[in-house]
Amino acid sequence: MARSEEEIQAQLILSIEASDKTLDTSQGPIQDLMVIPQAGQLAKASSEAESLRTLFTLQFSDAATDEEVQNALANYGSSPGTGTRSRHIQYFMRFTRPSEDITISSGTLVSNSDGSLSYSVVNSGTIKATSADAFYNSARGAFEIGLLVEATGTGTAYELPKGRVNTVLTPLIGIDTTENRAKSTGGLDKESKTSQSNRLKNSLKGINLGAPGGIKNQILNAFPEEVFDVAVVQPFEKEFQRLVEGPALDVYMIGTHAEPASQTTTGITGQTAVTLLSVPVLSVSSVLINGVSSTFTLVPDMTMETGLSLRSTDVVVLPIALLAGDIVTVEYLYNRVLSDVNTQVFNSGEEFLFNTDMQVRSPFVINPVIKGTIQAFASYSSTEVEQNVAAFLTTEFTFTTFTEIVFPEVIRQRIVSEVSGVQSFRITEFHRNTGSLSLIEPMSFARNEVSVYNPNIVEIKVSK
């Protein structure tokens, strides 16, 4: 540990007095010309030596500057997370039938009401005058087109709720108004120095790009803000259940970047379903058939072969069979993380062993079933304790890392000791929502499974 100037002065005085007790070390030339100047220089050297020592240990983040951390990351082919830009579908509307085509060019800017947060159109679109009916939304009474827009800056500040992006900054002829009908999502702030340092500490765990450890390390380094953990499942493991020819790996990732998508399909006679192209699908917000809102059923691919992957066959089932020429527009969200990883990490098979077939996937979701009764302290209201317990369980059972097993007694004791207002907790049910054998048992998770907390199947009664 680095010594202060005062500590070094005291040690120099003791050293001089030990060699000759007749010397005056409290004043005069020894104090002015030897003790004080030398102490200052030695304190500086001691501080620099301590900094070098910590830089070459796992505590380097305590001494490293931002630039030093970034340079160290560069040694492993990585760089700090610069943050991400949120995206959403922006609707451009006209309330009277257009007599000529209206084109919204890429780069067109929209913003919130005060113009502080702006978004740019990613791909241009055109409302065709000759087929205006296909663009008519009877619910809005407007001819409209939905286009993907991206924030002009990074960070969570751009994740505005629906209806808040309502101003056109770039002059548009023929457009009366604009709006976002869903929250803008996907904005992340710049990666912190602490996060960068933690990635550096794990860098040497896997530097062979073709091996499971190297694959995991490479993905986490490429997407530090979006991917929290990676599980590489090999063909000899029980979780690997797809038929392959040659080497293959299933790469499961915990992380979601909800990206909006708009898909327009021209129907054929008798068609009752639309296969969605951007997968895996997270949710569907609306389905329009010839401009009229329609009911629908989302059927995601949950098979062990291709479910929750870029090869998923997620479909929207329609309530009626289509006629030839019917226009179906589907607005939905999909998990963009998988396609980003596939493009940026697995774009070249030459880096991986034996041209391995890589299938990137989201993990299968398991919901915890928890029931019980809690005795609350008299100084807390029942509602307050219920909220505290719900917050604890939401954090514990929404995994950000792949976890093998969770024990009921451990959770019970932690709730009693860590959650404010809880005096005692009696568990009556604790198990997975699928594959459980008894009412109370440890929750075991496969290598490709994660827990996601669902309040609808958790019943905790609080009494005083």
C-alpha angles and dihedrals in degrees: 000000000000115000123226124238091252092052091051092048090054092049092048091051092050091049093050093046091049090058096043122005092190093069117100107231098168096070143358131049096331091056096040101039103029117019102041099041094042093047091055094050094044092049090054091048091048091053092050091048091051090049091052091047094054092044089062095048135064087266092066091119089069090065107021121102122225090260093050092051091049092049090050091051089052089060087066096045093257137113137198117280105259095198128254135259120241120236138197143158111271119200122216112198140193121187098205128058109270117239093198137025116285114208125194106199126215109265094038107145128225128174148172118282097276095042094238095122118041136183132200127219108248101199125019122242138190134213101217114220092205092057099030093141090068088061096047118114108196092193090060096030089228143112104238148164128205116218132180113250130187129207116255090224138035129252144067092281088081093060093100121176122249116290095024097098097070109133130089110215097179112066110253123188113216099017118112102185145344137213145169113233096193134040116275107247142187101053114141131177125241114284113265125238089246092056091048090051092050090053090051091054090057098042096098092053091083126010098146100097093201096053127080092251092051093047091052092047093048094051093047090049093047095049108025094155098046109033116060101177141359132209118194110203117199127205094256091060121093092236091063104089108153126106112246140169113222129351116347141169134193110216113200119193132192105216140089133209104180106212121186118231135185119201126185120195132183108222130226125215112284096012111147103172140043120214110220116227102203107067154231091033118216099187143335118232102185146355121203123192110196089339095308120115112247137190116248145173122227112217109189122198106253099166120131089233101060108347119138092006138106086267094057119132100215112174139186112222114213125216093232137029115262127239123226109280097020111146115225120189119189124191114196148144125244134182105261094184092083096054091044092053092045091051100042103032106027099033092113123046091195091082094057131072117273094343090291117205103242118198114186114206146169115242122257112259124238121188119213118232109211127170131168149113128267128203108213129204114257092242092064128070119235091240092053092051092046090054092048092050092046091052091050094048092046090056096042097046101041098079123216091175130041107263127193103202142358120201121215095220092053091053091045093052093045092052091051094047102035109031116082116241098017115127099169138352128205116193118212098169131022119159146103119286088237133033098018123143103195141018094255119033140125112279109239120194128200121232090262098044134090134182121243117187115240113188091198092072098039117090117184115166117202122204133174 
